[in-house]
Amino acid sequence: MSLKLYFLRHGETIYSETGAYCGEVDAELTPEGTQMAEAFAKAYRSVPWTAAFVSPMKRTIATAKRGIRQPGVKRRSRFPIVR
């Protein structure tokens, strides 16, 4: 049995759009960020996802919800923010 890990950064936020770093600010995705997550979903739709582990930030949860849509995928988002 093999294990594959995929690492995905969240879609664009108002902070990344301007080149700023948002860090612990709980920024939402911009319309472009939402499109990025949709593009990821389309490009990786054939991957048999079993779980997605994301930080509790709105931008990461929104990216995972849009990016991984297969039924039965467990999304875990109750992890402490790494500082």
CYANA upper distance limits for C-alpha pairs under 8 A (distance plus 0.5 A):
  9 ARG  CA     60 THR  CA      8.17
 10 HIS  CA     33 GLY  CA      8.16
 10 HIS  CA     37 ALA  CA      8.17
 10 HIS  CA     59 ARG  CA      6.58
 10 HIS  CA     60 THR  CA      5.65
 10 HIS  CA     63 THR  CA      6.09
 11 GLY  CA     29 LEU  CA      6.76
 11 GLY  CA     30 THR  CA      8.38
 11 GLY  CA     32 GLU  CA      8.06
 11 GLY  CA     33 GLY  CA      4.50
 11 GLY  CA     34 THR  CA      6.92
 11 GLY  CA     36 MET  CA      6.15
 11 GLY  CA     37 ALA  CA      6.54
 11 GLY  CA     59 ARG  CA      7.53
 11 GLY  CA     60 THR  CA      8.26
 11 GLY  CA     63 THR  CA      6.68
 12 GLU  CA     16 SER  CA      6.30
 12 GLU  CA     17 GLU  CA      6.80
 12 GLU  CA     29 LEU  CA      6.21
 12 GLU  CA     30 THR  CA      6.43
 12 GLU  CA     32 GLU  CA      6.79
 12 GLU  CA     33 GLY  CA      4.44
 12 GLU  CA     34 THR  CA      8.12
 12 GLU  CA     36 MET  CA      8.01
 13 THR  CA     17 GLU  CA      6.51
 13 THR  CA     27 ALA  CA      6.79
 13 THR  CA     28 GLU  CA      6.43
 13 THR  CA     29 LEU  CA      5.04
 13 THR  CA     30 THR  CA      5.60
 13 THR  CA     33 GLY  CA      6.78
 13 THR  CA     59 ARG  CA      7.91
 14 ILE  CA     18 THR  CA      7.08
 14 ILE  CA     27 ALA  CA      7.77
 14 ILE  CA     28 GLU  CA      8.07
 14 ILE  CA     29 LEU  CA      7.66
 14 ILE  CA     30 THR  CA      6.60
 15 TYR  CA     19 GLY  CA      6.79
 15 TYR  CA     20 ALA  CA      5.39
 15 TYR  CA     21 TYR  CA      6.53
 15 TYR  CA     22 CYS  CA      6.21
 15 TYR  CA     27 ALA  CA      8.16
 16 SER  CA     20 ALA  CA      5.90
 16 SER  CA     21 TYR  CA      6.85
 16 SER  CA     22 CYS  CA      7.90
 22 CYS  CA     26 ASP  CA      8.27
 22 CYS  CA     27 ALA  CA      7.69
 26 ASP  CA     57 MET  CA      6.13
 26 ASP  CA     58 LYS  CA      6.55
 26 ASP  CA     59 ARG  CA      7.71
 27 ALA  CA     57 MET  CA      8.23
 27 ALA  CA     58 LYS  CA      7.11
 27 ALA  CA     59 ARG  CA      6.71
 28 GLU  CA     58 LYS  CA      6.36
 28 GLU  CA     59 ARG  CA      5.60
 29 LEU  CA     33 GLY  CA      5.55
 29 LEU  CA     34 THR  CA      6.60
 29 LEU  CA     58 LYS  CA      8.46
 29 LEU  CA     59 ARG  CA      5.99
 29 LEU  CA     62 ALA  CA      7.93
 30 THR  CA     34 THR  CA      6.83
 31 PRO  CA     35 GLN  CA      6.82
 32 GLU  CA     36 MET  CA      6.70
 33 GLY  CA     37 ALA  CA      6.93
 33 GLY  CA     63 THR  CA      8.46
 34 THR  CA     38 GLU  CA      6.79
 34 THR  CA     62 ALA  CA      8.40
 34 THR  CA     63 THR  CA      7.58
 34 THR  CA     66 ARG  CA      8.08
 35 GLN  CA     39 ALA  CA      6.57
 36 MET  CA     40 PHE  CA      6.73
 37 ALA  CA     41 ALA  CA      6.76
 37 ALA  CA     63 THR  CA      5.76
 37 ALA  CA     64 ALA  CA      8.06
 37 ALA  CA     66 ARG  CA      6.19
 37 ALA  CA     67 GLY  CA      5.43
 38 GLU  CA     42 LYS  CA      6.83
 38 GLU  CA     66 ARG  CA      6.42
 38 GLU  CA     67 GLY  CA      6.29
 39 ALA  CA     43 ALA  CA      6.64
 39 ALA  CA     67 GLY  CA      8.23
 40 PHE  CA     44 TYR  CA      6.51
 40 PHE  CA     67 GLY  CA      6.15
 41 ALA  CA     45 ARG  CA      6.02
 41 ALA  CA     66 ARG  CA      7.32
 41 ALA  CA     67 GLY  CA      4.72
 41 ALA  CA     68 ILE  CA      6.39
 41 ALA  CA     69 ARG  CA      7.89
 42 LYS  CA     67 GLY  CA      8.45
 45 ARG  CA     68 ILE  CA      8.15
 49 TRP  CA     68 ILE  CA      8.02
 49 TRP  CA     70 GLN  CA      7.73
 49 TRP  CA     73 VAL  CA      6.77
 50 THR  CA     72 GLY  CA      7.88
 50 THR  CA     73 VAL  CA      5.55
 50 THR  CA     74 LYS  CA      6.98
 51 ALA  CA     73 VAL  CA      5.73
 51 ALA  CA     74 LYS  CA      5.13
 51 ALA  CA     75 ARG  CA      6.25
 51 ALA  CA     76 ARG  CA      7.98
 52 ALA  CA     64 ALA  CA      7.66
 52 ALA  CA     68 ILE  CA      8.49
 52 ALA  CA     73 VAL  CA      7.76
 52 ALA  CA     74 LYS  CA      6.79
 52 ALA  CA     75 ARG  CA      5.27
 52 ALA  CA     76 ARG  CA      6.63
 53 PHE  CA     75 ARG  CA      6.53
 53 PHE  CA     76 ARG  CA      5.37
 53 PHE  CA     77 SER  CA      6.65
 54 VAL  CA     60 THR  CA      6.58
 54 VAL  CA     61 ILE  CA      6.99
 54 VAL  CA     64 ALA  CA      7.95
 54 VAL  CA     75 ARG  CA      7.97
 54 VAL  CA     76 ARG  CA      6.69
 54 VAL  CA     77 SER  CA      5.47
 54 VAL  CA     78 ARG  CA      8.48
 54 VAL  CA     79 PHE  CA      7.95
 55 SER  CA     60 THR  CA      6.76
 55 SER  CA     61 ILE  CA      7.75
 55 SER  CA     77 SER  CA      5.83
 55 SER  CA     78 ARG  CA      7.47
 55 SER  CA     79 PHE  CA      6.31
 55 SER  CA     80 PRO  CA      7.57
 55 SER  CA     81 ILE  CA      6.83
 56 PRO  CA     60 THR  CA      7.62
 56 PRO  CA     61 ILE  CA      7.21
 56 PRO  CA     77 SER  CA      5.53
 56 PRO  CA     78 ARG  CA      6.43
 56 PRO  CA     79 PHE  CA      6.99
 56 PRO  CA     80 PRO  CA      7.87
 56 PRO  CA     81 ILE  CA      7.76
 57 MET  CA     61 ILE  CA      6.83
 58 LYS  CA     62 ALA  CA      6.48
 59 ARG  CA     63 THR  CA      6.64
 60 THR  CA     64 ALA  CA      6.67
 61 ILE  CA     65 LYS  CA      6.58
 61 ILE  CA     77 SER  CA      7.72
 62 ALA  CA     66 ARG  CA      6.70
 63 THR  CA     67 GLY  CA      6.16
 64 ALA  CA     68 ILE  CA      6.12
 64 ALA  CA     75 ARG  CA      8.32
 65 LYS  CA     69 ARG  CA      7.00
 68 ILE  CA     73 VAL  CA      8.28
 69 ARG  CA     73 VAL  CA      8.14
